Amino acid sequence: MSLPPQLKPSSLQSHHRTIASRRILPSSTCSTSSSLPSSSLSAGRPGRRCARALGGGRQLVVRCASVGPSEVVPASSSIGGGGASSDMAGKGGASVRVKAVATVKVTVGGFLDGLRPSRTMDDVKDLIGRSMELELVSAELDAKTGKEKPTIKSYAHKVADNDLHVVTYEADFNVPAGFGPVGAVLVANEHGTEMFLEDVKVVTAGGNSDVIRCDSWLPPKSGDAKRVFFANKPYLPGQTPPGLQGYRKNDLAKKRGDGTGQRKATDRVYDYDLYNDLGSGEELGAAGARPVLGGNKQFPYPRRCRTGRPRSTKDPQSETRSGDVYVPRDEAFSEEKNVQFSVKTLQSVLHAAVPAVQSTLIDPNQGFPSFFVIDKLFEDGVELPRAEDLGFLRAAVPRLLEFLRDGPGDKVLLFDAPANVQKDKFAWLRDEEFARETLAGINPYAIELVKEFPLKSKLDPAVYGPAESAITAELLEAQMGHTMTVAEAVKSKRLFMLDFHDLFLPYVHKIRALQHTTMYGSRTIMFLTDDGTLRLLAIELTRPASPTMPQWRQVFTSSTDTTKSWLWRMAKSHVRAHDAGHHELVTHWLRTHCAVEPYILAANRQLSEMHPIYQLLRPHFRYTMRINALARSALINGGGIIELTFSPQRYAMELSSVAYDKLWRFDMEALPADLVRRGMAEEDPTAEHGLKLAIKDYPFANDGLLIWDAIKGWVQAYVSSYYPNNASVTGDAELQAFWTEVRTEGHGDKKDAPWWPKLDTPESLAHTLTTIIWVAAAHHAAVNFGQYDFGGYFPNRPSIARTNMPVEEPVDAAAFEKFLDNPDQALRECFPSQVQATLVMAVLDVLSSHSPDEEYLGGMETAPWGNDTAVRAAYLRFNEQLKAVERIIDGRNKNRKLKNRCGAGIVPYQLMKPFSQPGVTGKGIPNSTSI
């Protein structure tokens, strides 16, 4: 496979920049300042190699490097543990001269001229002046006083600029004898705009050097609130150099905050809150109100980041929804990501394109008049009204929107044909494709083995009717062609199902009380054939009893009878809508986005940025908090995209809470445990990956286990480098505080569950971390980046079923006659409306896209730094292993014996391929849940 240029490693040193010769101005005046109280410091983050975002306005991206002229910084040097700092003691009492070079960027790589700050470069240069102050921090305590040594201070001065909108600054430090190793750098931004600090290089006259990675925003006019950035050498808490212990503790205290006040956009405070910001009761009254999720037995839920916005006067339990949703500053999107999604993409689609489309339709609930019209979405598009302000849509979603003609009123919303339509336009009609997508689609987490028969509900039969399913052995045996009995099929592990019965049934009547939607509890049974594919056998739809009607349920099967055949198609459409809701609310949102945010909060609150586990996890948290905040603003909120377009409507997030209560447990989030839990695998030490799959050709599991093993190997090697024995794990106070807070705060509604793993051995620690990384990276990729390919053509995956089955009792005679007269129309009326369909298609296209600055699992842009050769070698093996996985997947997709991923019209399974180009590609595993 040809990797994107940024993923091609020549060595782990490929990201260490060579600083070219620069013109040297007279050195700045250095001074020795009194040691700052550690309590006044706030944390910085060791970070990524590419410069991060401009959030808008006149912001500056700063790259600080402490190097001498024409010096190349070797990758193997060290500050905190010797290396460059070994010269800091001086010789014969002489001070040591250290050179600092700072580079200020106005924009990220000149990306998108239209989004650059309005001020000219000269204006920015004039404003900077003495805008950045650096202080070197000794890793040692003063031998006489036992306190932190005074820091060494210097201002940076402009020395050069170039045509790439880069301004270079330098500062000199005269470090007195006996200063000791440099363990950290304090940075103050006195400028009126925030600065992005990428790294700091410290180089002595002897040439010893190292890089302190920062990749963090400095708020404007920070004054005495200096930020601390630690040397790259990781330390467990008990190994922290004495001179840095106070900085380490107070750095974490700053990030935790005090739990009060409304957060500002420039803050870097991480704290917990309930999901009490989804409703709009303040504006819409009872119709806009939504229950608080989390902190109560009725609706348990993970926690999200606290914003501190004021409470609603009409609903004191809920938070107002005014303004942008706060996330800590370093969790924000990069400039590239903002353009691709936040500022221009999603908001443009939601707030401009969709209302424009709606305004062209007489009835927002109007369905498609024919399948021909549906197909024309990918040919002629949806006409937009005359509106001059729609011109920005081309830049906002360059792949999604194309203006075919220049004249006013001739602009259209045009969709690219999804991959499955390009392969086989009629695949959605085939039972085989329905069944295949349970193994190689975007919700491969739903299918499970039938372990006992008859099927039985766990719901109260006094409320919901008989527990035993209406699907009988006789019916299934007839559908199997009497090749075996049901008992034999169960024993030989040949029966599988999608079970959306118990999750949805309690909400059927609530949802049916809403307009233009419906709901059933459903069970779908499939049979594993001799060639390894699944055959769809039967679908059961159930409506529970109500005060006015008895329970109704019916089993549907494929048939040569035309009426039964059309009923079968409608039943499949209902199950597809159930699967779409389960996928979006449970498999996708709950199990990745929502469940991961507490890990991010706890890590930033309890693990110092010096901590090796923080440095391991940090790349896997990138952008997650920001995308979650945007989701609460426009996707999962009351009246948001999910409620407008999915069957549960206003009960969508309640259902997500029910799933969390009944189904979510951390020990089952590891891929092997998940497969075993669903009966899709059993433990077998002699089998590959230690598992024997129930279905040998299960593309998600086959490829996913390769990724799981690669992550596991890398994490085990990393953990073993820092934790040689059990005592080193149990004695790590920060690590134990992190895991305690995950359980008792982040997932506090499940804090007393017995299944939480204990971090008491290196093995248990490695497994826990592997699970977190798997969920944040690979699980999310598996259920996200194929959304447009499989759901963009909505008949294949309708987000909502709007009409009841025409045979549901009591039968509406007129509706049934209408169905008999035109079953095609009846099916289309069950599908999403034109507004719902175009809205979902637009959003799925956005959510399925990789941004230009994507960082992929095992990619070299997030390779570990420092001089630990064992860790660096382990990461190189990880990178090579993932490239080998790509080749294996390519080979599998060409193997015609694997009928669930190779064949005429079949979309090859690529969602577990680690790397990708930008855009909608149907492959690529980013490090994090980043979109």
N, C-alpha and C positions, 0 to 999 in steps of 0.2 A: 504494500500500500504506500502511496505517496503521501507523506505527512505534510501538514502545513509547516512553513519554514520555522515558526517558533517552536515546533515540537521536535526538530531534528537536533539531537544532542551530539556534539563532538566530544564533550566531556562535561563533568559537573562544573567546570570552571567557565563554561561558555557564557554565563551571565555576569561575570565580573568584568566591569568595563575597564578599558585602558584609557587613562586620562592623558590627553594630548598635551604637548607643551603649551603653556599659557604665559602671557605677558604678566610679569610680576610687578605690582605696584608697591610702594613703601608699605611695610608691614603695619598692621594695626597695633594699637597700644593694648597690651595684655595686662590684666590685673588679677590679683588673688583676692577673691571675695570670701566673706565669711560663709561657712557652710549653710545652705538653705535648710530650713526645717523640712524634714521629709514629709510632714503632714500637708505641706503646701503644694505637693506635686500631684499631677494627674498623669495617667499612663499613656504611653504610646504603644504602637503595635509593630513588631517586626513583621515585614510584609512581603508583598509580591514584587517581582522584578520590574513589571511594567508600571509606569506612572499611572496613578489613579485619577479619578474623575474631577472634572469641573462641574459642580452642581448648578452652575448658572451665575451670571453677574461677573464682576471683576475679581476673579479668583486667580491665585498664582500657584503653580506647581513648582516646588522647590526640590532640588537635588543637592544635598550637602555632601561634600566629599573632603576629607582631611588628608590631602596628599601633597607631596612636593611636586615641583614642575617636572614633567616628562617621566613621572614614575608609574610603573605598572604594579598594581596591588596583587600580590600572590594570594591564591585561594587558600593556602594552607596556613596563613598567619593567624595569630590569635591576640586578642586584647586581654579579655578577662582572665585568661589562664596563662599569660606569659606573652611570647611573640613580640608584637610591637611594643607592648608595655614594658618589656624587660629592660628597655633602655631608659625608662622614665625615672629610674633611680638616679641617673646621672653618673658621671665618672669624676672622681676627685672633687665632689661638691659642686660641679658645674651643672647649670640648668640645661635642659634639652629643648631644642626648637622643634615645634610641630607646625606643619602647614595645613591650613584648612581651605578647601575650595568648595564654593557653593554655586549651584546652577539653578536659575529661576526660569521656569517656563510659563508662558502666558496661556498656552493651550496644550493639549495632549497631542504631540506629533503633528500639529497642523491639521487635525481632523475636523472636517466640515467647517468651511470658512464662515458659513452663515451663523454658526453658533459661537464664534469667538467673541470675547468681551468687546463692548462698544468702544472702550478707550483704545487709543493707538498705543503701540509699543513704547513710543517715546514718553507718553503720559505716564505709563506704568513705571518706567525707569526713573522718572523724576520723582515719583512718589516714594520709592523704596528707601533711599537714604540708609540710615542705620536701622534697618528694619528687622534684622535677625541677630540675636545674641546667642553665642554658644558657650557652654561651660563644661569643662572636663571634670569628671567625678572619679576620685580614687576608690579602688576596691578595698583599700586598707583603712583601718582606723588610725588615728594619731596615737603613737606609742606612749606619749606622755599623758594625754588627757583621756584616752579611751573613747573619744568622740570622732565623728566624721571629720575628715580633713577638709580644709577650705578648698573650694573649687577654683579652677583656673578659667578666667573669663576673657572673651574676645568678641569684637564685632566683625562682621564680614563686610568687605568693601568691593564695589564693582571694579572689575578689571577688564572685561571684554564682553562683546556681544557678537552675534553672527546673524546670518540671513534666515536661520531656522527659528527665529523668535526665542532665542535663548540668551540669557544674561548670566555672566559668570562672576562670582564673588570669591574673594580669598580673605583668610584671616590667619594670623600667626599667633602661636602660643609659646610662651617661655615657661616651661615646666620646671619648677625648682627641684633640686636634689631631694631624694627621699619621698617623692610624691607617690611612688608605687604604681601598680598597674591601673590603667584606665578601665573602669568597670561600667561606665555609663556616660552619657552626654545629656546635659540639660539644654533645652532650646526654648527661647522666648521669641514670639512674633510680635513686633511692635507696629507692624503695618496695619493699615485700615481694612485690608481684605485678608481672608484666610489664606494660608499657604499649605501646599502639599509637600511634606518632607519625605523624600524617598529613601535616602541613606546618608550616613556620615562615615567618612573614611579618616582614620587617624594614622599618620605616618611620621615617624621620627626621622631625624637627619641621617640615621644609620640605615634607613630604608625599610625597617620593619613596619608592617602595616596591617590593618584589618578594616573590615567594613561593619559598621553598625547599621543594620537594616531598620528602617522606620516605617515607610509607606503609610503615613498618617497625616491627617489634616491638623494644622495648628490654627486655633481660632484667632480672629483679628484682635490686635491690641491685648495680647495675653498678659502683658505686664509681669507682675510677680508670680503669676500662675504658670510657672515654667513646666514644661513637659520633660519627662525623663525617658530616655531610650537606652536600654541595656545592651551591653556587648552581646554578641551572638552566641557565646558559649552557654549552653543550657546548664542550669543547676537545679537539683532537687532542693527543697527548702532547707534541709539540714546542711547542705553543702555551700550555701550562699556565702560569698566572701563577706567578712565582717563589715566592711565599709558600705555594702549595698543592702544589708538586711533591713535597715530602716526605710530606705527607698522602696524596697520590694513590698513591705507590709503596707506602707501608706499609699503606694500606687494602687494596690487592690482596694483599699478603703475608699479612695476617690472614685473608682469605677463602680463600686457598690452604691454610692450615694447614701442619702439618709431617708429615702422613701417619701419625701415631701416635695411639694412644689411642682409646677408645670415645666416640663423639659423644653429646652431651647434646641434649635436645629444644630447648634455647634457643640452641644453637650456630648459627653462620652460616658453616660451613666447607664448601667444595666440593672434593671429591677423588674419584678414580677407584677402582673395584674391578671384579673379575670377577663374573659371574653364578654365584656359588658358594653362594647361599643359597636355592636352590629345593627342595632335598631335605630329608628328615626322618630321615636316617640315625641321628642321635643318639637318636631316640625309637623308630624302627621298624626299625632295622638295614638290611640290604641291600634290603629291599622299599621302604624309604622313601628310599634314597639316589638322587641324580641326578647326572649328570656336571657338571663345571664347564664353563660356556660362556664362551669367550673366553680368550685367552692360550695357546692350543694349536692345532696344525694340524688336529686331528681335529674340533674344534668351535669354529671362530672365531666371534666375536660382538662387538657393541659393548660399551662399558663402562657401568656404572651408578654411582650415587653410593656412595661408601664410608661404611659405618656404624661400622666398628671393633668390631662385636660379636665376642666370642671365637670361636675355631675349635672345631670339634667334636673331642672326644677320640677318637671312633670313626672319624672321617674328617677328618684334619687339613687337607685341602685345602678343606673346606667350612666355612662360617660357621654358627654356631648360629642358631636362629630364635626366640630368646626375646625377649619384649617387642615394643613397637611398632617399626616400621622407621623409622630416622632419615631425615629430610630437613631441609635448612637451614630455620630458623624461618620465613623470609619466603616459603618455597615451600608453606607449609601452606594448607589450605582456609580460606575465610572461614566465618563462622558459618552463613550461609545454605547454603553448599556442604556443610558438615559435616552439617547436618540432612538435606539432600536426598540425600546419598550416604554419606559416610564413617561417621559415628557411628551414624546411625539406619537408613540405607537398606540398603546392601549387606550390612553386618554383620548386620543384623536378618534379612534374607532368608536369608543363608547359615547363620547360627548358631541361628536360632529357627524361622523359617517352614519351611525345608526339612526339618530333622529332624522337625518336627511332621507335615509331610505324609508323610514316610517312615514314621513310626510308625503311620499309618493304613492302610498297605499291608502285606499279608501278605508279599509278595515284592518287593524293590526293583527287580528286573528284569522285573517284570510289565508287559506291554504293554497297550495299550488294547483292550478287548473289541470295540469297534466304532467306526466314524467318528462315530456318534451321540454316544458318550461324549466323543470329542474336541471335538465342537461344544459339548457342555454345559459345557466349561470356561469358555466365554464367556457362559454363561447361568446355570448353577447353581454353578459353581466347584468347588473341591476342599474337602471338609469337613476342618476342623482338629479335633484332639482337644480334650477339655475341659482347659483350662489357663488359670488366671487370669492368668498372666504374658504371655499373648499379646495383652493389651489394647493394648499400646504399638504394635502393628503398624499400627494405623490412622494414627497420627501419623507412623510411620516411612515408610510408602509410601502416601500418601493417594490416589494415583491407582491403585495396583496392588491394594490390599487394601480391601475393603469388608465391614463387618460388617452383614449383612442382617438379622440377628435378634439380640436382646439376651440370649436365654437361653443358659446354659452348654451347650457341646457343639453349638451351632448356628452357630458361626462358620465362615466359608468363605474360601478363597483364590479370589478372582474376578478374571478377566482381562478387560480391555477388548478388543473385537474389533479386530484390526489393520486398517490401512487397506485392504490387499488383500482381506481377507475382507468388509469393508464394501462394497467395490466389486463383487467377484465371488467368491462363496464357492467356486466350482468352477474358478477360474482356474488353480490349481496342476495340474490334470489336463491342461491344454492345452499342446501342444508349442510353440505360438506364444508363450505366456507364458514358458515356460522360456527360449526364445531371446531374447525381448525383455528379460528381466532381465539378460542379459549386457551390454546396452547402457544400461539405465536402472534397474538394481537396485543392490545394495549392494556388489557386487564387479565393477565395470566395468573393472578393471585386468587381468582374466584373459584376456579374449578376444584373439585374435591372428589375423593374416592367414596363410592357408596359402600359403607362398612357393614350395614345391616339392612334387612328388608323384612317387613314393609317399612317405609319411611315414616317417621313420627316427629311431630312438633313438640317443642319443649314449652310452648305457651299453655296457659290455663285453658283447658277444654270447656270450662263453664262459661268462659268469656268468648273464646274464639272458635269454639266448635270442636268436633272430634280431632284428636291428635293424629290419628292414622291417615296417611295420604290416600287420595282416591286413585292413585296409580297402582294398578293391580299386577300381579305376576302374570296372569293370563294375557293382559294387554301387552306387556313388555315381551313375553315369549313369542307372541304373534309378530311383533315388530322385528324381533331378531330372527324371524323365519324358522322358529322352532329348532334352531341349531343347538340350543342348550336351555336348561331351566334357569330361572332367575337365581335359585340357590347356587347352582353351579357357576353362574356368571359372577356372583358376589364372591364366592370362594376363590375363584381364579382371578379376581381383581380386574374384571372386564367392564364394570358399570361405574360411570362417573356422573356427576351432577353439578348444576348451578343451583344453589339453594338461596333464594331471596324470599323465602316464606316467612320465617320468624322475625326477620329484621323489618320488613315492610308491613306485615299484616296489622300490627297495632295502629298504624297510621293511615290505613286505607280509608276509613270514613272521614277522618280529619281532612285528608287531601281531597277527597271527593266533594267536600263541602265548598271547595274553592272552584273558581270558574276556569273552564277550558283546560282541564287536566283530569286525570283519573289514576287509579292505582289498584293493583292486586298484590297478594302474596303469590310467589311463583316458585315452582320447582321444574327443572329441565333435566331429563335423563339422557345420557349418551352411552353408546356401546363401543368398546375398543375392538376393532376388526383385526383380522389376521395380518393385514398389511401395515398396521401401526397407526391408522387413522381412526377418527371417531365418527360414528354414525348417530345422528340425532334420532331418538326414539319417541319421546313424548314430552309434552309441556302441560303442567297443571297450573291453572289460574284459580285463585280463591278470593272470594269476598266474604269477610266474616259477617256474622249475624249482627243486626242492629235492632233498636227498639221497634222499627217499622218493617223490617224484612228479615227472613231467615238466612242462614248461611247459603252461599251459592259457590259451587266449584265444579270445574269441568276439566277433563283431560283431552288434549288435542293431539292428533298425530298426522303425519303426512298421508295423503290419500290420492287415488286416481279420480275420486269423485270431485267434481269441480267446486261444489259448495264447500266441502270439507277442506279442499286444497286452499281456497281463499281464506277460510277461517284459520288454517294452519299458518298462513303467511301473516295474518293479523296477530296471532298468538306469538309468533317469533318477534314481531315488531314490539309487542309489549315487553317481552323478556329482554330484548336489546335495550329498551329504555330503562328497564330495571338495572341492567348491567352498566349502562352509562352512568346512572346515578350512583351506584355502588362504587364504580371506578373513581368518579370525580370526588365524591364526598368521603370515601373511606380509604380505598387503595392509594389514591393520589394525595388529596389534601390532608386527611387525618394522619396517615401513617408516615408521610414524609414531611411536608411543610410544617404542619402543626406540632407533631411529636418531636421534631428536631429543635425547634426554637428554645425549649427549656435547656437543652444541652449547651446551646450557645450562651444563654444567659448565665448558667452556672459556671461554665468555663471562664468567662470573662470576670466573674465576680470572685472566684475562688482559686483560679490557677494564674499565677504570675506569668507575665510574658517571657520570663526567664525559664519557665517550667518546660521540660522537654515534651510533656503531654500536650500542653497548650500549643507548642510549635508544631506538633504532629497534627492536631485537630484543626488548627486555624484555617488551612486552605479549604476544608470541607464545610466551613460555615459561611463562605463568601456569598454575599447578596441575599441570603435566606431571610434575614429579618426585614430587609427592605421589600422583597417581593411579597412577604406575608402581610406587611403593612398595606401595600397596594391592594392585596386581595381583600383585606378588611374594608378598604375604601370603596371598591367597585365590583368585586366578584362574589364574595360570600356574605356581604351585608344585606340587610333588609332592602328589597327592591333592586338588588344587584343582579349581575349576569346569571348566577346560578338560580336564583329564585325566578327570574323571568323566563328561563329556558329549560329547566329540568322539572320532571314530574312532581317532586315533593313541594316545589315552590316555597312558601314561607316556612315550611317545616324541614327544609333541607339541613340546616345546621343542627336542629334538634336530633335528626336521624344520625348525624355524624357523632353527636354526643352519646346516643344510645349504642352505636357501634363501639365507641371508645370504652364504654362501661362494660359491654358484654364480650368484646372480642380482643381488645388491645392488651398485650402484655409484652414487656420488653424482651423476655427470654425467647419469645416466638418471632421476633423480628429478624433474627439471623436467618439467612436463606435456607440452610439445611434444616433448621428447626421448623421453619414455616412449611417446607415441603413435607416433612414427617407429620406435622400437625394435620395437614389436609389429606394425609394418606397418599400423597403423590410420590412418596419415597419411603424407604425403610432403611435403618442403619445397617450397614454391612461392611465390616472392616476390610473384606477382600475386594470390594468394588471400588471403582474409580471415585475419588472424592469421599470415600467411606459411605456412599449411599447407593442403593439400588432403586432406580426410578420405576414407578408403576407403569409409565408410558416411556418407552425408550426414546422415541422421537418427540421430545418435549422441548422445542427450541429455546424457550426462555430458561428452563432449568438447565439444559445442556450447556448453554453459553454462560448463563449466570454463575454456575458453579466454577467455571474457569476463572471468572472475575473474582468470585469469593475467595478462591484459593490463592490468587495473586495478592489480594489485599491482606489476607491472613498471613502469608509468608513475610510480606514487608513489615506488617505491624509486629509480628513476633520478633523479627530481627531488631527492630527499633526498640521495643520494650526491653529485650534482653541486654541491650547496651547500657541501660540505665538502672535496671532492677535485677540484680544478680540473685536475689533470694526472696523468700516470703516476707521477711522482716523489712526489707526495703520498700515493699508495697504497703504493708500495714502501718509502717512508721512514717509515711509521707502524709503530713498533716494537710497540705493543700489538696492532694489527690482525694483523700478521704472526705474532706469538706465538699469538694466538687460533687462526688457521687452521692453523698448524703443530701445535698441540696437538690440534685436532679430528682431524687426520690421524694423528698419531703416538701419541696417547694414547687419545682417545675412540673412534676407529675404528682402533686400533693394529694389529689383525690384517690390515688392508688398507693399511698405511702405505706400502708399496712399489708399490702399483698405479699404472700410468702415467696413468690417466684423471682423477686429481684435478686440478681446475682450479687455476691459479696466480692469486693476487691481485696482478696487476701493472698493471692499468689500471682506471680508474673503471668501464668497461663490464664487465670480468670480476668486479669486486666487486659491482656491481649485480645481475648475473645470479646470482651465488652467494647473495646475500641474498634475492633473489626466490624462489629454489628453497627455501631454508630456510623462509621465510614460507609459501610455497605448501603445503609438506608439513605444517607444524605446524597450519595453519588449514584450507585448502580440501580437501587430500587427505584429512585426517582426517574432516572433516565429510561428505565424499562416501561414506565407508565406515563411518561410525558411526551417524549420526542416523536412518538408515532401517532399523536392525536389527530393531526391533520390528515395524515396518510390513510388512517382507518375511519375517522369520523368526519372528514371534510365533505365526503359525499354522504349526506345525512340519512338516506334510506338504509345504508349499511349499519348506521349507528345512531338512530334518532335519540335526541336527548330527552324527549318527552313523548308520552302517549296521551292523546287528548280526548279520545272517545272510548267508550266501553265496547266490549265484544258484542256484536249484534245478537248473539244467542243468549246473552246474560238474562236470567229470569228476575223479575217478570219481563218477558220479551216485549219490546216496543214493536208492535206489528208494522207500523209505518216505516220505522227505521230498518227493520229486517227486510221489508219489501224493497226499500231503497238499496240496501246492500245486495240483494239478489239481482236487482236491475243493473247496478254499476258497482261491482266490488272493487274495481280499480279506484274509483272515487272514494269509496269508504276507507280504503287503505291510506290514501293521500290525506284524507281528513283526520286520520289518526296521527299522521306525521306532524312534526312542528310546523307552525305557521311560517309564512314567508319571512316575516320579521324575525321570528325566533331562529329559523334556519340560517339566514344570512348573518345574524349576530353571532351565533355559535361558530359558524365557519370562519368568520373574521377573527374571533378570539383564538380559536384553535390554531389558526395559521401563525398568530403571534406567539402563542405559548410553545409551539413546536419548533421555534427558530433558535439557532445558536447565534449569540452575539459575536461580533468581531473580536472581542477581547476575552472570549471563553478560555478558561483554564481547565484542561482535561486531566482525568485520573492518570497518574503516573507521568504526566507531562513534565518536561524539564524546566518549565518556567517556575515550578514550585519545588524544585529539588532542594534538599536540605543543604544548609551552609555549615560552616564550622570545619574543624579539622579532624572530626571523627571519621577515620577512613572506613571503619566497619559500617557505619550508618550510610555513608555515601555509596559504598559498594553495594549495599543492600538495595538502595533506591535505584541504582543502575540496573540491578537484576530485575527489580519490579518493572521498570520501564521496558526492558527487553522482553520480559514475560508477557506484558500487555501487547506489545507488537506481535509476538508470536500468537496470541489469542486472535488477533485480527486475521492472521493468515489461516488459522484453524476455522474460523467462522466463514471466511470466503470459500474454503474448501467444502465445508458442510453445505453451503448454499448452492453448490454445484453438484451435490451428490443426489442423484435421482432416486436412490433408495430411501431417502429421507423425504417422504411425501408431504410432510407438514411444513416444509420450507422450500421445496424445489418441485416444480412442475409447471404445466401450461397455465399461464395467467396468475401464478402465485407470487405474491410479494415476498422476496427473500427476507429472512429474519436478520436484521442488522442492528437492532437496538442495543445489543451488548458489545458492539464494536467500540473500542475506547475512544478513538479520535475521529474528528470530523472537520469539515470546512464550515464556514459560517452559513447561516440560512436554514431552511427546512430540508434536512438531509435524511431523516429517519435513522440516524446513527449518532454515535458520540456519547461518551459518559463524562460530563463535567464533574469536577471535584465535589461540587456542592449542589444543593437544591437552589439553583440560581435563577429559575424562571418558572 
